[in-house]
Amino acid sequence: MTAGGSGLEVAAPLSQVTAASATRPRRGGIGLGGAFVIAWRAIVGTPLRSVLTALGVIIGVAAVVALTAIGQGSTAGVTRNLESLGTNLLTVQSARGGGGGSLVRGGPRQTVTVEDAEVLANSFGDRVVGVAPSVNSNVQAKLGTLNTQASVLGTWPAYEMVRNSPVEAGAYFTDADVKGKKRVAVIGAQVLTDLWGEDASPDAALGQKVRLGSVTFTVVGVLPDKGNSGFGNANSQVLIPLSTYLQRFARTNSTRGEPTVGSIYLQATDAKDLTQLQTEVTDLLSERHEQTDPDNLDFQVQNQADSLASLSAITGTLTLLVGAIAGISLLVGGIGIMNIMLVSVTERTREIGVRKALGARSRDILTQFLVEASLLSVGGGIIGMALGVGLAFAGQGFGISPVFTLTPMLVAFAFSAFVGVFFGYYPAARAAKLDPVDSLRYE
């Protein structure tokens, strides 16, 4: 307003000026969206530096995702292989050191006998599906001019059921064959391929004569291809009656004058009865072997469930250990982000000064650089997850099928985001504290 036509303006009341200043937007202030745009432009403007900055996070997340998937896949694969060899299993073997620490050349003294197997087969009735002793050795299998290395395994017909090993063609030998010490054999898929050819039908081997060492056997059955179980090559096995094996290939006796075997397999009818059955088998054999010290038995009874639990615990621990080592890469990546962001703050000092001179608040600068660091780490986490999935699938070339679970992937991604905020805060805070006058003078 004017006074007396003099053209002089009368100042507005102080309260009105204060109100107007409070409602007028600050020219340098930005919201979260603006900070995102500025940060994105800074990242895209220097793509090579941005990728190198996020490289540690990318490698760390990729390693966590890939290694946990491969570790869980390996555990699942070994578990499947164990279960494919029979479920609800108890395995009786000679103890390492032979109970009294008496070792012979080639390994522990054999103490588990055929009579032990016969006693076990007759002691538990319907609680046991079957009992199958086994003993094996490596021999050369021959057919005409062709030969291959095979593992000859002497056992009982119950092996088919107890060890989940049905034939693809033909049939197993019978109890009559065991009693008669017949020279009949069930051959594995690899033996069929090596002696009869790649395209040979399993039926082609039935009734044919094959030499095992110096003894001729008639093929009565052929096993299917079992793949690589990781517990010896089952495809190279040749199963024969235990009595024939003991007569033709091994006449080793125990200290009690009884023929020994390498293992005795028992399949429980009910998995819930496995632990109790293990205790009773141990007590029965302790009495037979006249063993009084439970901590120094000359045999051991292994529970398949315990073996699976121990295996899972070991592989789980190894997976966590490897994952923790991979997590160190994330910390290294975070330090890399902090270092590069500090360099970026130094390079953009004049920019920060100009923005502050235009009205940007310290928290605006802080938000801008925090968003930039977070974008680098989160982007690196996304790329790392994709890379980790690809690396895990590449492991299939080595026979490992990865198993992906959401938890480790989310943990790795969340940790990468945390790394960006944590290590990006110091450079962002340093930028926010810069004096605008000194910043404008910076060259």
C-alpha positions as CSV (number, residue, x, y, z in Angstrom):
1,M,0.0,0.0,0.0
2,T,1.1,3.7,-0.5
3,A,0.9,6.7,1.8
4,G,0.0,10.2,0.7
5,G,0.7,9.5,-2.9
6,S,4.4,9.7,-2.2
7,G,4.9,6.3,-3.8
8,L,6.5,4.8,-0.6
9,E,5.3,1.3,0.3
10,V,4.5,0.5,3.9
11,A,6.1,-2.8,5.1
12,A,3.7,-5.6,5.7
13,P,3.3,-6.8,9.3
14,L,6.0,-9.2,10.6
15,S,3.5,-11.9,11.2
16,Q,2.4,-11.9,7.5
17,V,6.0,-12.1,6.3
18,T,6.7,-15.1,8.6
19,A,3.6,-16.8,7.4
20,A,4.5,-16.2,3.7
21,S,8.0,-17.5,4.3
22,A,6.7,-20.6,6.0
23,T,4.4,-21.5,3.0
24,R,6.9,-20.7,0.3
25,P,8.7,-23.8,-1.0
26,R,12.4,-24.0,-0.6
27,R,14.0,-23.9,-4.0
28,G,16.7,-26.5,-3.2
29,G,14.5,-28.9,-1.2
30,I,13.5,-32.3,-2.6
31,G,11.3,-35.1,-1.6
32,L,12.1,-38.8,-1.7
33,G,11.1,-39.0,-5.4
34,G,13.4,-36.2,-6.3
35,A,16.3,-37.9,-4.4
36,F,15.6,-41.1,-6.3
37,V,15.8,-39.3,-9.6
38,I,19.0,-37.5,-8.8
39,A,20.6,-40.7,-7.4
40,W,19.5,-42.7,-10.5
41,R,21.0,-40.1,-12.8
42,A,24.3,-40.2,-10.9
43,I,24.4,-44.0,-11.2
44,V,23.5,-44.1,-14.9
45,G,25.9,-41.3,-15.6
46,T,28.9,-43.4,-14.6
47,P,27.8,-47.0,-15.4
48,L,31.3,-48.6,-15.2
49,R,32.0,-47.1,-11.8
50,S,28.5,-48.0,-10.6
51,V,29.0,-51.7,-11.6
52,L,32.4,-51.8,-10.0
53,T,31.0,-50.2,-6.8
54,A,28.3,-52.9,-6.6
55,L,30.6,-55.7,-7.6
56,G,31.3,-56.9,-4.1
57,V,27.6,-57.0,-3.2
58,I,26.9,-58.9,-6.5
59,I,29.5,-61.5,-5.8
60,G,28.5,-61.9,-2.2
61,V,24.7,-62.4,-2.9
62,A,25.5,-64.7,-5.9
63,A,27.8,-66.8,-3.7
64,V,25.2,-67.1,-0.9
65,V,22.3,-68.0,-3.3
66,A,24.4,-70.4,-5.4
67,L,26.2,-72.2,-2.5
68,T,23.1,-72.6,-0.3
69,A,21.1,-74.0,-3.3
70,I,23.9,-76.4,-4.3
71,G,24.4,-77.4,-0.6
72,Q,20.8,-78.2,-0.1
73,G,20.6,-79.9,-3.5
74,S,23.6,-82.1,-2.5
75,T,21.9,-83.0,0.8
76,A,18.7,-83.9,-0.9
77,G,20.5,-85.9,-3.5
78,V,22.5,-87.9,-0.9
79,T,19.4,-88.5,1.1
80,R,17.6,-89.8,-2.0
81,N,20.5,-92.1,-2.8
82,L,20.5,-93.5,0.8
83,E,16.8,-94.1,0.7
84,S,17.0,-95.7,-2.7
85,L,19.3,-98.3,-1.2
86,G,16.6,-99.3,1.2
87,T,14.6,-97.7,4.0
88,N,14.2,-98.5,7.7
89,L,17.6,-100.1,7.6
90,L,19.9,-101.3,10.3
91,T,23.4,-102.2,9.3
92,V,25.6,-104.5,11.3
93,Q,29.4,-104.4,10.6
94,S,32.6,-105.3,12.3
95,A,33.8,-102.5,14.5
96,R,36.9,-100.6,13.5
97,G,39.8,-102.1,15.4
98,G,38.0,-105.4,15.9
99,G,36.9,-104.6,19.5
100,G,40.3,-105.1,21.0
101,G,42.2,-102.8,18.8
102,S,43.6,-105.9,17.0
103,L,44.1,-104.9,13.4
104,V,45.2,-107.1,10.5
105,R,46.6,-106.0,7.3
106,G,43.9,-104.6,5.0
107,G,41.5,-103.3,7.7
108,P,39.7,-104.3,10.9
109,R,39.4,-107.9,11.9
110,Q,36.1,-109.4,10.6
111,T,33.8,-110.4,13.4
112,V,30.3,-110.4,11.9
113,T,29.4,-114.0,10.8
114,V,26.8,-115.8,8.7
115,E,25.5,-117.4,11.8
116,D,24.9,-113.9,13.3
117,A,22.7,-113.2,10.2
118,E,20.8,-116.5,10.7
119,V,20.1,-115.7,14.3
120,L,18.9,-112.2,13.5
121,A,16.6,-113.6,10.8
122,N,15.0,-116.0,13.2
123,S,14.7,-113.7,16.3
124,F,12.4,-110.8,15.4
125,G,9.5,-112.3,13.5
126,D,7.2,-109.8,11.7
127,R,9.1,-106.9,13.1
128,V,11.8,-107.5,10.4
129,V,10.9,-107.5,6.7
130,G,14.1,-109.2,5.8
131,V,17.7,-109.9,6.6
132,A,20.5,-109.9,4.1
133,P,24.2,-110.5,4.9
134,S,26.7,-109.5,2.2
135,V,30.3,-109.8,1.5
136,N,32.1,-108.6,-1.7
137,S,35.4,-108.5,-3.6
138,N,36.5,-107.2,-6.9
139,V,37.1,-109.7,-9.7
140,Q,37.3,-109.6,-13.5
141,A,34.1,-110.6,-15.4
142,K,34.7,-112.1,-18.8
143,L,32.5,-112.9,-21.8
144,G,34.4,-114.4,-24.7
145,T,37.2,-111.9,-25.4
146,L,35.5,-109.0,-23.5
147,N,36.1,-108.3,-19.9
148,T,35.3,-105.7,-17.2
149,Q,36.0,-105.1,-13.6
150,A,33.1,-106.0,-11.3
151,S,32.3,-106.2,-7.7
152,V,31.1,-109.7,-6.8
153,L,28.7,-109.6,-3.9
154,G,27.5,-112.7,-2.1
155,T,24.2,-112.4,-0.3
156,W,20.7,-113.9,0.2
157,P,17.6,-113.5,-1.9
158,A,16.2,-111.0,0.7
159,Y,18.8,-108.5,-0.6
160,E,16.4,-107.6,-3.4
161,M,13.8,-106.3,-0.9
162,V,16.0,-105.1,1.9
163,R,18.2,-103.0,-0.4
164,N,15.5,-101.9,-2.8
165,S,17.2,-103.6,-5.7
166,P,14.7,-105.3,-8.0
167,V,15.7,-106.8,-11.3
168,E,14.8,-105.3,-14.6
169,A,14.9,-108.7,-16.4
170,G,14.9,-112.2,-15.2
171,A,14.8,-113.0,-11.5
172,Y,16.9,-113.3,-8.4
173,F,18.4,-116.5,-7.2
174,T,16.4,-118.4,-4.7
175,D,16.9,-119.9,-1.2
176,A,17.3,-123.3,-3.0
177,D,20.1,-121.8,-5.0
178,V,21.8,-120.6,-1.8
179,K,21.4,-124.1,-0.2
180,G,22.7,-125.8,-3.3
181,K,25.6,-123.4,-3.8
182,K,24.5,-122.8,-7.4
183,R,26.6,-120.8,-9.7
184,V,24.0,-118.2,-10.8
185,A,24.4,-114.5,-11.0
186,V,22.4,-111.2,-11.2
187,I,24.5,-108.6,-13.1
188,G,24.4,-104.8,-12.9
189,A,23.7,-102.5,-15.8
190,Q,27.3,-101.5,-16.4
191,V,28.4,-105.1,-16.6
192,L,25.7,-105.7,-19.2
193,T,26.9,-102.8,-21.2
194,D,30.6,-103.7,-21.0
195,L,30.1,-107.4,-21.9
196,W,27.1,-107.3,-24.3
197,G,27.4,-103.8,-25.8
198,E,25.8,-100.4,-25.4
199,D,22.5,-101.3,-27.1
200,A,22.1,-104.8,-25.6
201,S,18.7,-105.7,-24.2
202,P,18.7,-107.0,-20.6
203,D,17.0,-110.1,-21.9
204,A,20.1,-110.8,-24.1
205,A,22.2,-111.7,-21.1
206,L,19.7,-114.1,-19.5
207,G,20.9,-117.7,-19.6
208,Q,24.3,-116.7,-20.8
209,K,27.5,-117.9,-19.2
210,V,29.9,-115.4,-17.8
211,R,33.2,-116.0,-16.0
212,L,33.9,-114.3,-12.7
213,G,37.5,-114.8,-12.0
214,S,38.0,-118.4,-12.9
215,V,34.5,-119.6,-12.1
216,T,31.7,-119.8,-14.7
217,F,28.2,-118.5,-13.7
218,T,24.8,-118.4,-15.4
219,V,23.1,-115.0,-15.6
220,V,19.6,-115.3,-14.2
221,G,18.8,-111.6,-13.7
222,V,19.8,-108.1,-14.8
223,L,19.5,-105.0,-12.5
224,P,18.3,-101.6,-13.8
225,D,20.6,-98.6,-14.2
226,K,20.9,-97.1,-10.8
227,G,23.0,-94.1,-11.8
228,N,25.7,-92.7,-9.6
229,S,24.6,-93.3,-6.0
230,G,27.9,-92.0,-4.5
231,F,28.3,-95.1,-2.4
232,G,30.2,-97.3,-4.9
233,N,29.1,-98.1,-8.4
234,A,26.0,-100.4,-8.0
235,N,25.9,-100.8,-11.7
236,S,29.2,-102.8,-11.6
237,Q,27.9,-105.3,-9.1
238,V,27.3,-109.0,-9.7
239,L,25.1,-110.6,-7.1
240,I,25.6,-114.3,-6.4
241,P,24.4,-116.7,-3.6
242,L,26.3,-116.1,-0.4
243,S,27.1,-119.8,0.0
244,T,28.6,-119.9,-3.5
245,Y,30.7,-116.8,-2.8
246,L,32.1,-118.3,0.5
247,Q,33.0,-121.5,-1.3
248,R,34.5,-120.0,-4.5
249,F,35.9,-116.6,-3.5
250,A,36.4,-116.3,0.2
251,R,37.0,-118.9,2.9
252,T,37.9,-116.4,5.6
253,N,36.8,-117.5,9.1
254,S,36.3,-115.6,12.3
255,T,38.1,-116.4,15.5
256,R,35.1,-118.6,16.3
257,G,35.6,-120.7,13.2
258,E,32.5,-119.2,11.5
259,P,32.5,-117.7,7.9
260,T,32.4,-113.9,8.1
261,V,30.5,-111.3,6.1
262,G,31.2,-107.6,5.6
263,S,27.7,-106.4,6.6
264,I,24.3,-107.6,7.7
265,Y,21.3,-105.5,6.6
266,L,18.0,-105.6,8.5
267,Q,14.9,-103.9,7.2
268,A,12.4,-103.0,10.0
269,T,8.7,-103.3,9.3
270,D,8.0,-100.0,11.0
271,A,10.3,-97.0,11.0
272,K,9.1,-96.1,14.6
273,D,10.5,-99.5,15.8
274,L,13.9,-98.8,14.3
275,T,15.6,-97.4,17.5
276,Q,14.2,-100.1,19.7
277,L,15.2,-102.8,17.2
278,Q,18.7,-101.4,17.1
279,T,19.0,-101.7,20.9
280,E,17.7,-105.3,20.8
281,V,20.0,-106.3,17.9
282,T,23.0,-104.8,19.8
283,D,22.1,-106.8,23.0
284,L,21.6,-110.0,21.1
285,L,24.9,-109.8,19.3
286,S,26.7,-108.7,22.4
287,E,25.6,-111.9,24.1
288,R,26.6,-114.0,21.1
289,H,30.0,-112.4,20.9
290,E,30.4,-112.5,24.6
291,Q,31.0,-108.8,24.7
292,T,30.4,-107.1,28.1
293,D,31.7,-103.6,27.5
294,P,29.2,-101.6,25.5
295,D,31.9,-99.1,24.6
296,N,34.3,-101.6,23.2
297,L,32.1,-104.0,21.1
298,D,33.7,-105.9,18.2
299,F,30.7,-104.9,16.0
300,Q,28.6,-101.9,15.4
301,V,24.9,-101.4,14.6
302,Q,24.1,-98.4,12.5
303,N,20.7,-96.9,12.2
304,Q,19.8,-95.4,8.8
305,A,17.8,-92.6,10.4
306,D,20.8,-91.6,12.5
307,S,23.0,-91.7,9.5
308,L,20.6,-89.4,7.6
309,A,20.4,-87.0,10.6
310,S,24.2,-86.9,10.9
311,L,24.5,-86.3,7.2
312,S,22.0,-83.5,7.2
313,A,23.7,-81.9,10.2
314,I,27.1,-82.1,8.5
315,T,26.0,-80.7,5.2
316,G,23.9,-78.1,6.9
317,T,26.9,-76.9,8.9
318,L,29.1,-76.9,5.8
319,T,26.4,-74.9,3.9
320,L,26.2,-72.3,6.8
321,L,30.0,-72.1,6.9
322,V,30.3,-71.5,3.2
323,G,27.4,-69.1,3.3
324,A,29.0,-67.2,6.1
325,I,32.3,-67.0,4.1
326,A,30.3,-65.7,1.2
327,G,28.6,-63.2,3.5
328,I,32.0,-61.6,4.1
329,S,32.0,-60.6,0.4
330,L,28.9,-58.6,1.2
331,L,30.8,-56.7,4.0
332,V,33.7,-56.2,1.6
333,G,31.2,-54.9,-1.0
334,G,29.7,-52.5,1.6
335,I,33.2,-51.1,2.3
336,G,33.6,-50.7,-1.4
337,I,30.4,-48.7,-1.6
338,M,31.5,-46.5,1.3
339,N,34.8,-45.8,-0.3
340,I,33.4,-44.9,-3.7
341,M,30.6,-42.8,-2.2
342,L,33.3,-40.8,-0.3
343,V,35.0,-40.2,-3.6
344,S,31.7,-39.2,-5.1
345,V,31.1,-36.7,-2.3
346,T,34.5,-35.2,-2.9
347,E,33.9,-34.9,-6.6
348,R,30.5,-33.4,-6.2
349,T,31.4,-30.9,-3.5
350,R,30.5,-27.8,-5.6
351,E,27.2,-29.4,-6.6
352,I,26.4,-29.9,-3.0
353,G,27.3,-26.2,-2.3
354,V,25.1,-25.0,-5.1
355,R,22.2,-27.0,-3.9
356,K,22.6,-25.8,-0.4
357,A,22.9,-22.2,-1.6
358,L,19.6,-22.7,-3.4
359,G,17.9,-23.8,-0.2
360,A,18.6,-27.6,0.1
361,R,18.6,-28.7,3.7
362,S,21.2,-31.0,5.2
363,R,18.6,-33.8,5.4
364,D,17.9,-33.4,1.6
365,I,21.6,-34.0,0.9
366,L,21.7,-36.9,3.4
367,T,18.6,-38.5,1.7
368,Q,20.1,-38.1,-1.8
369,F,23.3,-39.9,-1.0
370,L,21.6,-42.6,1.1
371,V,19.2,-43.3,-1.7
372,E,22.2,-43.6,-4.1
373,A,24.0,-46.0,-1.9
374,S,20.9,-48.0,-1.3
375,L,20.2,-48.2,-5.1
376,L,23.7,-49.5,-5.7
377,S,23.4,-52.2,-3.0
378,V,19.8,-53.3,-3.8
379,G,20.6,-53.3,-7.6
380,G,23.7,-55.4,-6.8
381,G,21.5,-57.7,-4.7
382,I,19.1,-58.3,-7.5
383,I,21.8,-58.9,-10.1
384,G,23.6,-61.2,-7.6
385,M,20.4,-63.2,-7.0
386,A,20.0,-63.7,-10.7
387,L,23.7,-64.6,-11.1
388,G,23.5,-67.0,-8.2
389,V,20.5,-68.8,-9.6
390,G,22.4,-69.2,-12.9
391,L,25.5,-70.5,-11.2
392,A,23.4,-73.0,-9.2
393,F,21.8,-74.4,-12.3
394,A,25.3,-74.6,-13.9
395,G,26.1,-77.1,-11.1
396,Q,23.8,-79.5,-12.8
397,G,26.6,-80.2,-15.2
398,F,28.4,-81.8,-12.3
399,G,25.4,-83.9,-11.4
400,I,24.1,-81.6,-8.6
401,S,20.5,-80.5,-8.8
402,P,20.1,-77.3,-6.9
403,V,17.3,-76.8,-4.3
404,F,16.2,-73.2,-3.9
405,T,14.5,-72.1,-0.8
406,L,13.1,-68.6,-0.2
407,T,14.7,-67.9,3.2
408,P,18.4,-67.7,2.2
409,M,17.6,-65.7,-0.9
410,L,15.6,-63.2,1.1
411,V,18.2,-63.0,3.8
412,A,21.0,-62.4,1.2
413,F,18.9,-59.7,-0.4
414,A,17.9,-58.0,2.9
415,F,21.5,-58.1,4.0
416,S,22.6,-56.4,0.7
417,A,20.0,-53.6,1.3
418,F,21.2,-53.2,4.9
419,V,24.8,-53.0,3.7
420,G,23.9,-50.1,1.4
421,V,22.2,-48.1,4.2
422,F,24.8,-48.9,6.8
423,F,27.9,-48.2,4.8
424,G,26.3,-45.4,2.8
425,Y,25.4,-43.4,5.9
426,Y,28.8,-42.1,6.7
427,P,29.5,-40.6,3.2
428,A,25.9,-39.2,3.1
429,A,26.3,-37.6,6.6
430,R,29.7,-36.2,5.5
431,A,28.0,-34.6,2.5
432,A,25.2,-33.2,4.5
433,K,27.6,-31.5,6.9
434,L,29.5,-29.6,4.2
435,D,29.5,-25.8,4.5
436,P,27.9,-24.3,1.5
437,V,30.4,-21.4,1.3
438,D,33.4,-23.7,1.5
439,S,31.8,-26.0,-1.0
440,L,31.3,-23.3,-3.5
441,R,34.9,-22.3,-3.2
442,Y,36.0,-26.0,-3.7
443,E,38.0,-26.6,-6.9
